[in-house]
């Protein structure tokens, strides 16, 4: 079975492999969605498929960087206690 973002080329490698007749096999695949939020699924044999979305990646937001503690030049021993 292959899973990929619709609108792009179908991959040549599988996302889920055949485990035997009657086998119920869970699996997890990270697949980006296309511009409309869809993924395509194709199987080389008749099968039943359940697709659950358990998480997603949001657009990255770059935060301003800065140092909380500058340890490049040493800050001395850490006090006990």
C-alpha positions in Angstrom: 0.0 0.0 0.0 1.3 3.5 -0.9 0.2 6.8 0.7 1.2 10.2 -0.7 0.0 13.8 -1.1 -2.5 13.8 -3.9 -1.4 15.9 -6.8 2.2 14.7 -6.6 3.8 11.7 -8.2 2.9 8.3 -6.7 5.9 6.9 -4.8 7.6 3.7 -5.9 8.0 2.4 -2.4 5.4 1.1 0.0 4.1 2.8 3.2 2.5 -0.4 4.6 3.5 -4.0 3.6 1.3 -7.0 3.2 1.3 -9.2 6.3 -0.8 -12.2 5.2 -4.4 -13.0 4.5 -6.7 -11.9 7.3 -4.0 -10.1 9.2 -5.0 -6.9 11.0 -1.9 -4.8 11.2 -1.6 -1.4 12.7 1.0 1.0 11.3 1.9 4.7 11.4 2.9 6.7 8.4 3.9 10.4 8.3 2.5 11.8 5.0 2.2 15.5 4.0 -1.2 16.6 2.7 -1.7 18.4 -0.6 -2.9 22.0 -1.0 -6.5 20.8 -0.3 -5.6 18.7 2.7 -5.8 15.3 1.0 -3.7 12.2 0.7 -4.0 9.4 -1.8 -4.0 5.7 -0.9 -3.5 2.8 -3.3 -3.2 -0.9 -2.7 -2.1 -3.6 -5.1 -4.7 -6.0 -3.7 -8.2 -5.7 -2.4 -8.2 -4.5 1.2 -10.0 -2.6 3.8 -8.3 0.6 5.1 -8.9 2.7 8.2 -7.1 6.1 8.1 -6.8 8.1 11.4 -5.2 11.5 11.7 -3.6 11.4 15.1 -1.4 14.5 14.7 -0.3 17.2 12.3 2.5 19.6 11.8 1.6 23.3 11.7 3.6 25.9 9.7 6.9 26.6 11.4 7.2 29.9 13.2 10.8 31.1 13.8 11.3 32.5 17.2 13.8 35.2 18.0 17.0 33.6 19.4 19.0 34.8 22.4 21.1 33.5 25.2 19.7 33.0 28.7 23.2 32.2 30.1 26.4 32.8 28.2 28.7 29.9 29.0 31.2 30.5 26.2 33.8 32.0 28.5 33.0 30.1 31.6 30.9 31.3 34.6 32.9 29.7 37.4 31.9 26.8 39.6 28.3 26.1 40.3 27.5 27.0 44.0 26.4 24.1 46.2 23.1 23.9 48.0 
